Amino acid sequence: MLNRLPSPVQCPPLSQLLSDLCDPTPRQLARALGVSAGTVSRWIRQDDAPRPVLLALFWLTRWGVSRIDAEAHNSAAMHAAIAASLRTEAERLRRELARVVAAADFGCANDYTAEPLPVGRAVVVPIRSRRVG
């Protein structure tokens, strides 16, 4: 999970991050990050901020959003392939079960069937007591 974080080399400098975010004012940034405007002004002068701040800003920029989008796409493609594989395996197992059932068909009343009973076609026979007289 932690390998998804951008390395310090992959994370652009603070000035580029802020530029990509339409250059928010130090006051706006301070309010969003929960720090003082003076702290943000110092970071801007030094073109550097603590790594957690850079990471938080990174995920708001086009670079972070692009990484999130690529990961979501790749994850969706992987899960679609897994689902297709599982559907193929389930179908193969159904065919194998049908073959085994057909080979062992002895005509018992309680034989297994892979087909569901149709809804609404069951017949209910009432049980009546017999009078012995």
C-alpha positions as CSV (number, residue, x, y, z in Angstrom):
1,M,0.0,0.0,0.0
2,L,2.8,2.4,0.9
3,N,4.5,1.9,-2.5
4,R,1.6,3.9,-4.0
5,L,3.0,7.1,-2.5
6,P,5.0,9.2,-4.9
7,S,8.7,9.2,-4.1
8,P,10.4,12.5,-3.3
9,V,11.7,12.5,-6.9
10,Q,8.2,12.0,-8.4
11,C,6.6,14.7,-6.3
12,P,7.0,18.2,-7.9
13,P,8.3,21.1,-5.9
14,L,5.8,23.2,-3.9
15,S,5.7,26.0,-6.4
16,Q,4.6,23.6,-9.2
17,L,2.0,22.0,-7.0
18,L,0.6,25.4,-6.1
19,S,0.7,26.5,-9.7
20,D,-1.3,23.5,-10.7
21,L,-3.8,24.3,-8.0
22,C,-4.3,27.9,-9.5
23,D,-2.0,29.5,-7.0
24,P,-4.1,29.6,-3.8
25,T,-3.3,32.5,-1.4
26,P,-1.4,31.6,1.7
27,R,-4.5,32.3,3.7
28,Q,-6.6,29.8,1.7
29,L,-3.9,27.2,1.9
30,A,-3.4,27.8,5.6
31,R,-7.1,27.3,6.2
32,A,-7.2,24.1,4.1
33,L,-4.2,22.6,5.8
34,G,-4.9,23.8,9.4
35,V,-1.8,25.9,9.8
36,S,-1.0,29.6,10.1
37,A,-0.7,31.8,7.0
38,G,2.8,32.8,8.2
39,T,3.8,29.1,8.1
40,V,2.5,28.8,4.5
41,S,4.3,32.0,3.5
42,R,7.5,30.6,4.8
43,W,7.0,27.4,2.8
44,I,6.3,29.4,-0.3
45,R,9.5,31.5,0.2
46,Q,11.6,28.4,0.6
47,D,9.7,26.5,-2.1
48,D,9.5,23.6,0.2
49,A,7.0,22.2,2.8
50,P,6.9,19.1,5.0
51,R,6.4,15.9,3.1
52,P,2.9,15.3,4.4
53,V,1.9,18.7,3.0
54,L,3.5,18.0,-0.3
55,L,1.7,14.6,-0.5
56,A,-1.7,16.1,0.4
57,L,-1.3,18.7,-2.3
58,F,0.1,16.2,-4.8
59,W,-3.2,14.2,-4.8
60,L,-5.1,17.3,-5.6
61,T,-3.1,18.2,-8.7
62,R,-3.3,16.7,-12.2
63,W,-0.4,14.4,-11.4
64,G,-2.1,12.9,-8.4
65,V,-5.5,12.7,-10.1
66,S,-3.9,11.0,-13.1
67,R,-2.3,8.4,-10.9
68,I,-5.6,7.8,-9.2
69,D,-7.4,7.4,-12.5
70,A,-4.7,5.1,-13.9
71,E,-4.9,2.9,-10.8
72,A,-8.7,2.8,-10.9
73,H,-8.6,1.8,-14.5
74,N,-6.0,-0.9,-14.0
75,S,-7.9,-2.2,-10.9
76,A,-11.2,-2.3,-12.8
77,A,-9.5,-4.2,-15.7
78,M,-7.9,-6.7,-13.4
79,H,-11.2,-7.3,-11.5
80,A,-13.1,-7.7,-14.8
81,A,-10.6,-10.3,-15.9
82,I,-10.9,-12.2,-12.6
83,A,-14.7,-12.1,-12.9
84,A,-14.5,-13.5,-16.5
85,S,-12.1,-16.2,-15.4
86,L,-14.4,-17.2,-12.5
87,R,-17.4,-17.3,-14.9
88,T,-15.5,-19.5,-17.3
89,E,-14.5,-21.8,-14.4
90,A,-18.1,-21.9,-13.1
91,E,-19.3,-22.9,-16.6
92,R,-16.7,-25.6,-16.9
93,L,-17.7,-27.0,-13.5
94,R,-21.4,-27.0,-14.5
95,R,-20.5,-29.0,-17.6
96,E,-18.4,-31.4,-15.5
97,L,-21.2,-31.8,-13.0
98,A,-23.7,-32.4,-15.8
99,R,-21.4,-35.1,-17.2
100,V,-21.0,-36.8,-13.8
101,V,-24.7,-36.7,-13.1
102,A,-25.6,-38.1,-16.5
103,A,-23.1,-40.9,-16.0
104,A,-24.6,-41.8,-12.7
105,D,-28.3,-41.4,-13.7
106,F,-30.1,-44.3,-12.0
107,G,-33.6,-42.8,-12.1
108,C,-34.0,-42.1,-8.4
109,A,-36.8,-39.8,-7.3
110,N,-34.4,-37.5,-5.4
111,D,-31.8,-37.1,-8.2
112,Y,-29.8,-33.9,-8.2
113,T,-30.8,-31.5,-10.9
114,A,-28.7,-28.5,-12.0
115,E,-31.8,-26.8,-13.4
116,P,-34.0,-24.8,-11.0
117,L,-37.6,-25.7,-10.8
118,P,-39.9,-23.4,-12.7
119,V,-41.7,-21.0,-10.5
120,G,-45.5,-21.4,-10.4
121,R,-45.5,-25.0,-11.8
122,A,-45.4,-26.9,-8.5
123,V,-48.6,-28.8,-7.6
124,V,-49.7,-28.9,-4.0
125,V,-51.6,-32.0,-3.1
126,P,-53.6,-31.7,0.1
127,I,-53.3,-34.5,2.7
128,R,-56.7,-35.8,3.8
129,S,-57.1,-38.1,6.7
130,R,-58.8,-41.4,6.1
131,R,-61.6,-42.5,8.3
132,V,-61.5,-46.0,9.4
133,G,-65.0,-47.2,9.9
